[in-house]
Amino acid sequence: YSFCTLLCLTRTVKMPTTTENTSTPLFMSGKVVKGFQRGSKELGFPTANLEFSSECARTVKSKLTHGVYYGLSRVGSGEIYPMAMSIGDNPHYGNKEVTVEVHILHPYDNDFYDQIVTGIAVGYIRAMTPFKSLDDLIAAIQNDCDIAKASLAPGTEAFETYGNHPFLHRPATESAPENSLVLL
């Protein structure tokens, strides 16, 4: 059983082609699978790669604005932390497939493969683009994380609006059926 839906809990989602009109919030939940292993090993920013079906990949590729977003997330039934999330084909590496990768801004001692990550992307940071060097990419990712931290600090409008959102507090077992990425 796999599916991908594009809905919004409070309004119709308009999937834009420009960054100025990027629709947020974006509600997502998916099972963590192994990715390219570049996030932690090569870049120093471990990511949770979310599994989804080929049908969902086509939807993500054609309907969502690719880029880097910031928001709030949690692993399983754990605590809620800020995140930076990329949606796209990572043009710096020339990937052919679209991925959804979540970098949770909290240190974890262990991997969390096969667990469910639930999140709400509340803002758009930048488009995905190739970089001149690996150091330039790392600097951009660090800047993404800095923006996410500042935008989601306790007391900010984004944190107050979404930190207690019911979507983040659903039981993890209800968040994503097997082999699916759910975008609400």
N, C-alpha and C positions, 0 to 999 in steps of 0.2 A: 504494500500500500504506500504510494507516494503521491504527493500533491504539492502545489505551490499556489497560494492565493495572494492577491494584492487587494487589500481592503483597508479601511481605516475605521477606528472605533467611533469617531465623532463626525467625520466628513468624508466626502468623496476624495480619493487620492488622485491628483493630477501628476502624471509622470512626465516631468519636463525634459527638455533636451539642453537647457542651459543651466549653469550653476546658480544664476540669480533667482531662479524659481524652484529650486529643489524642494520637494515636499518632505517635510518632517512634521511630526514624528513618524518614524518607521519602526514598527514592532516586529521583532524577529525572534525565532527560537530554532535551534537545530542541534543535532548530535555532533560532537567533536570527533574528527577523523584526522589521520596523519596527512600532512601536506608535504611541501617541498623541503621542509626542515631548514629553511633559510632564516626564519624569523629569529630564533634564539641563537642559532649557531653562527650565522653570517652577519646578522644585523644587530643582535643584542636586544631584540624586541620579540619575545615569544608570542606567537599567535595561536588562537584556537580556530582551526579551519572547520567550517561547518559543512556537513554533508547535505547534498540535495540531489534530486533526480535530474535526468537530462531534460525533462519537461520543464522543471523549475529553472534550470540553467538557461534555457531559451527565454523564459519570462524575465529572469533577472537581467540577461544580456540586452534584451530589447526594451524593457519597460522602466528600469531603474537608472538614474543618473549615476554613472560610475564615478568613484572618487573616494575620498576619505571623510568619514563622518565622526562625530563624537556623541557619546551618550552614556547610559547607565546599563550595567549588566550584572549577571550573577551566574555562578556555576552550580548546577543542581539546586539544592535548597539553601545554598550558602548566602553569605553577606552580599550586599549590593555595592558595587564599586564603579567608578568611572571607567570608560573605555574609549579607545580609538578603533574604528572599524573601517576596513577597506572593502569596497565592492568593485570588482572589475577584473581585468586580465593582466594586471601588473606589467605595463608596457616596458618598464626598465629591464625586465627579464625576458620579454618577448613571449609571454605565456599565450597559448592558444585558447585556453579555457578560462571562463569566468570563475572567480573564487570569492567567497565571503570569509574574511579573516578578522577575528576580534582580538585586539590586544587589550587585556584587562590591566588597568593601572594599579596592580597590587601584586606583590611577589607571592608565588606559590612554590612550595617545596617539591611537589610532584606534578607529573603530567596528569591531565584529566581527560584522556581519550575515552570515548564511548559515553561520556556524561553529556547532559543537556546544558547548553548555554542559552540563556534568555536575555534579551536586551531591548532597549529602546534607543534608537538613534534620534537625537533631538536637534542636531545641527550639522551643517555641511562645512567642511574645512577647505578642501581643495580638490581639483581634478587629479586623476592619475596621469602621470607623465613620465617619460624616460628621463633619467638624470645623466649628467656628464660623467659622474664617478659614483662609486659606492659610498664614499664619504659624503657626497652631496645628498644621496638618498637617506643616509643615516641622519644627517642634520635635519632634513625635512621631516622624517618620522619623529625625531625628538621635538621639533616644533609642534607637530600634530599633537603629541602627548601633552606638551605644555599648554596648548590651547584647550585641550579637553579638561585638564586639571583646573585651569582657571575658570572655565565656563561652567564646571560642575561642582565647584566648591560649596560646602554647606552654606546656606543663606542666599545662594544665587537663585534667580528666577527658575532656571532649568532644574536645579536640584529640588527646589520646593515644589515645583509642578509635577515632576516625574519620579522623584525618589520614593514615594509611597504609592505609585500607580499600581492598581490591582494586577495588571499584566505581569509585573515583575514578581508578584507574590503568589502566582498560581503554583500549584504543586508541579515539580519538574516533570513528573510522569505524564502530566496532561499537556505539556508544552509542545511536543513534536512527535508525531508517529514515526516509526522506523523509516529510515532512508528519506527523510524529508527536511526541507527548510521551510518553515512557516513564516510568511511575511504578512502581517496584518496591517 
